[in-house]
Amino acid sequence: MSLTISEVDKVAALAKLQFSAEEKQKLADELAQIVAYMEKLNELVTEKIAPTSHVIDLKNVYREDEVESSLTQEDALKNAPARRHGYFSVPKVIG
């Protein structure tokens, strides 16, 4: 399948790109090769293959939630480089 320069112009406009005449011709040739390669997929017989979203089975790897006691305020601030009035103290970054 051959792509025209006007089709390359449409794709370039959608992507907000600008190309020289040489680049457009090169892109037309390269895109035509890509489309031709993708058309080979139409030759595959896929009627008996179930649709999948992943090639391998995925399992949920999360552990079960367990209720535990939380840190005390003192434990949470134990390694803080600076604290003030029982909270983390950080430099002011917004004027």
C-alpha positions in Angstrom: 0.0 0.0 0.0 1.3 3.4 -0.9 0.7 6.5 1.1 0.3 9.8 -0.5 2.0 13.1 0.5 -1.5 14.5 1.4 -2.0 11.6 3.9 1.4 12.4 5.4 0.3 16.0 5.6 -2.9 15.0 7.5 -1.0 12.9 10.0 1.6 15.6 10.5 -1.1 18.2 11.1 -2.8 15.9 13.7 0.6 15.6 15.4 1.3 19.3 15.0 4.5 18.6 13.1 6.1 20.2 10.0 8.3 18.5 7.5 10.2 19.5 4.4 9.2 17.9 1.0 12.1 15.4 1.3 11.0 14.4 4.8 7.4 14.0 3.7 8.4 11.6 0.9 10.7 9.6 3.2 7.9 9.4 5.8 5.4 8.3 3.1 7.7 5.5 2.1 8.4 4.4 5.7 4.7 4.6 6.8 3.8 2.6 3.7 6.2 -0.1 4.8 4.8 -0.1 8.3 1.2 -0.4 7.0 2.2 -3.2 4.6 3.8 -5.1 7.5 0.7 -4.7 9.7 -1.5 -5.9 6.9 0.3 -9.3 7.1 -1.6 -9.8 10.4 -4.8 -10.0 8.4 -3.4 -13.3 6.9 -3.4 -15.0 10.3 -6.3 -17.3 11.1 -7.5 -16.2 14.5 -11.1 -17.5 14.7 -10.3 -20.2 17.3 -8.1 -18.0 19.5 -9.8 -16.4 22.5 -9.3 -12.7 22.9 -6.8 -11.8 25.6 -5.6 -8.6 27.2 -2.4 -10.2 28.5 -0.3 -13.0 27.1 0.3 -14.5 30.5 -2.2 -15.0 33.3 -2.0 -12.3 35.9 -2.7 -12.8 39.5 -3.3 -10.2 42.2 -0.1 -10.0 44.2 -1.4 -7.9 47.0 -1.4 -9.3 50.5 -4.5 -9.4 52.6 -5.2 -6.3 54.7 -4.4 -6.7 58.4 -5.4 -4.2 61.0 -2.4 -3.2 63.1 -1.6 -0.4 65.5 -0.2 2.7 63.9 2.9 4.6 64.9 2.7 7.0 67.7 3.4 10.6 66.9 6.8 10.4 68.8 7.8 7.3 66.8 6.9 8.9 63.5 9.0 12.0 64.3 11.9 10.0 65.8 14.2 10.3 62.8 12.9 13.7 61.5 15.7 16.1 60.8 13.5 18.9 62.1 10.2 19.1 64.0 8.1 21.8 65.4 5.1 21.6 67.7 4.8 17.8 67.2 4.9 18.0 63.3 7.6 17.6 60.6 9.2 21.0 59.9 10.2 21.7 56.3 11.6 24.8 54.6 9.1 27.2 53.1 9.0 26.7 49.3 6.2 29.0 48.3 6.7 32.7 48.9 
